Amino acid sequence: MSAVHELLSRRSDLQLEFVRHRRRGRVHVVVPRDPDTRQELAPTADLGEEEKFQGALGFVRKATPTLCGRTMLVYFDGETGDHEIVDAFADDDLCGSCHRVLGPEHAARAFEHPTLLPS
């Protein structure tokens, strides 16, 4: 059993997170982290002056790994860059590879989200 499957089996309360590529529209499943061992991000007070300045401009970003093996760069301001964290999307936008990695026992969890209706 993979670490992802073990975590999802052990923590049925764990909500999946999703990241969308802004231009392509494809939505990927973020590799889940065990909430019992997750390390907190460094508080702003622990950052140097340059990092605080970059953070204020939205330049500080975090690498977000996905189940299909991609790494998305998500800026902390949520508006900069090609990727954004989302909680609602059309089911057809979900990455097929991310869905397959979840396997049959956890695949339904990728669809436990608000769905955007076509306009």
VEXDREN-2710 file (C-alpha; in Angstrom, 1 decimal):
% VEXDREN-2710
k/r/px/py/pz
1/MET/0.0/0.0/0.0
2/SER/1.4/3.4/-0.9
3/ALA/1.8/6.1/1.6
4/VAL/-1.0/8.1/0.1
5/HIS/-3.4/5.1/0.2
6/GLU/-2.4/4.4/3.8
7/LEU/-3.0/8.0/4.9
8/LEU/-6.4/8.2/3.1
9/SER/-7.4/4.8/4.6
10/ARG/-6.3/5.9/8.1
11/ARG/-7.8/9.4/8.0
12/SER/-11.2/9.3/6.4
13/ASP/-11.8/12.9/7.6
14/LEU/-8.9/14.2/5.4
15/GLN/-10.1/16.6/2.7
16/LEU/-8.3/16.5/-0.6
17/GLU/-6.9/19.8/-1.9
18/PHE/-6.8/20.7/-5.6
19/VAL/-4.7/23.0/-7.8
20/ARG/-5.7/24.3/-11.2
21/HIS/-3.5/25.3/-14.1
22/ARG/-5.0/28.7/-15.0
23/ARG/-4.4/28.5/-18.8
24/ARG/-5.2/24.9/-19.4
25/GLY/-7.9/24.5/-16.8
26/ARG/-6.7/21.1/-15.7
27/VAL/-7.2/20.4/-12.0
28/HIS/-4.7/18.2/-10.1
29/VAL/-5.0/16.6/-6.7
30/VAL/-2.4/17.9/-4.2
31/VAL/-0.4/15.2/-2.5
32/PRO/-2.0/15.1/1.0
33/ARG/0.0/15.7/4.1
34/ASP/-0.7/13.9/7.3
35/PRO/-2.2/16.5/9.6
36/ASP/-0.6/14.9/12.6
37/THR/2.9/15.5/11.3
38/ARG/2.4/18.7/9.1
39/GLN/5.0/21.3/9.8
40/GLU/3.7/24.9/10.1
41/LEU/4.9/27.5/7.6
42/ALA/7.4/29.9/9.1
43/PRO/5.6/32.9/10.6
44/THR/6.2/36.3/9.0
45/ALA/8.3/37.4/12.1
46/ASP/10.8/34.6/11.3
47/LEU/11.4/35.9/7.7
48/GLY/14.1/38.3/6.8
49/GLU/13.3/41.8/5.4
50/GLU/13.9/40.7/1.8
51/GLU/11.5/37.7/2.2
52/LYS/8.9/39.9/3.8
53/PHE/9.2/42.4/0.9
54/GLN/8.9/39.6/-1.7
55/GLY/6.0/38.1/0.2
56/ALA/4.1/41.4/0.2
57/LEU/4.6/41.5/-3.6
58/GLY/3.4/37.9/-4.0
59/PHE/6.8/36.6/-5.1
60/VAL/7.2/34.1/-2.4
61/ARG/5.7/30.8/-3.6
62/LYS/5.5/27.2/-2.5
63/ALA/6.1/24.1/-4.5
64/THR/2.9/22.0/-4.5
65/PRO/3.4/18.3/-5.5
66/THR/0.4/16.5/-7.2
67/LEU/-0.5/12.9/-7.3
68/CYS/0.4/12.6/-11.0
69/GLY/4.0/13.7/-10.2
70/ARG/3.8/17.3/-11.3
71/THR/5.0/20.2/-9.1
72/MET/2.9/23.3/-9.3
73/LEU/4.2/26.7/-8.1
74/VAL/1.5/28.4/-6.2
75/TYR/2.1/32.0/-5.1
76/PHE/1.0/32.9/-1.6
77/ASP/-1.1/35.8/-2.9
78/GLY/-3.2/33.3/-4.9
79/GLU/-3.3/35.6/-8.0
80/THR/0.2/35.5/-9.4
81/GLY/1.5/32.7/-11.6
82/ASP/0.0/29.8/-13.7
83/HIS/-1.5/27.8/-10.8
84/GLU/-4.1/28.4/-8.2
85/ILE/-5.6/26.4/-5.3
86/VAL/-9.3/25.7/-6.0
87/ASP/-12.1/24.1/-4.1
88/ALA/-14.8/24.1/-6.8
89/PHE/-14.4/22.9/-10.4
90/ALA/-16.1/20.9/-13.1
91/ASP/-15.5/17.1/-12.7
92/ASP/-14.3/16.9/-16.3
93/ASP/-11.4/19.2/-15.5
94/LEU/-9.9/16.6/-13.0
95/CYS/-6.5/15.2/-14.1
96/GLY/-7.0/11.5/-15.1
97/SER/-3.6/10.5/-13.8
98/CYS/-4.3/12.0/-10.4
99/HIS/-7.7/10.2/-10.4
100/ARG/-6.0/6.8/-11.2
101/VAL/-3.4/7.2/-8.5
102/LEU/-6.2/7.4/-5.9
103/GLY/-7.3/3.9/-7.0
104/PRO/-10.8/2.6/-6.8
105/GLU/-11.0/2.7/-3.0
106/HIS/-10.4/6.5/-2.8
107/ALA/-11.2/7.9/-6.3
108/ALA/-14.7/9.0/-5.2
109/ARG/-13.0/11.5/-2.8
110/ALA/-11.8/13.5/-5.7
111/PHE/-15.4/14.3/-6.5
112/GLU/-16.4/15.4/-3.0
113/HIS/-16.2/19.1/-3.9
114/PRO/-18.6/21.9/-5.1
115/THR/-19.1/21.7/-8.8
116/LEU/-19.0/24.7/-11.1
117/LEU/-22.0/24.6/-13.4
118/PRO/-21.4/25.6/-17.1
119/SER/-22.4/29.2/-17.7
END
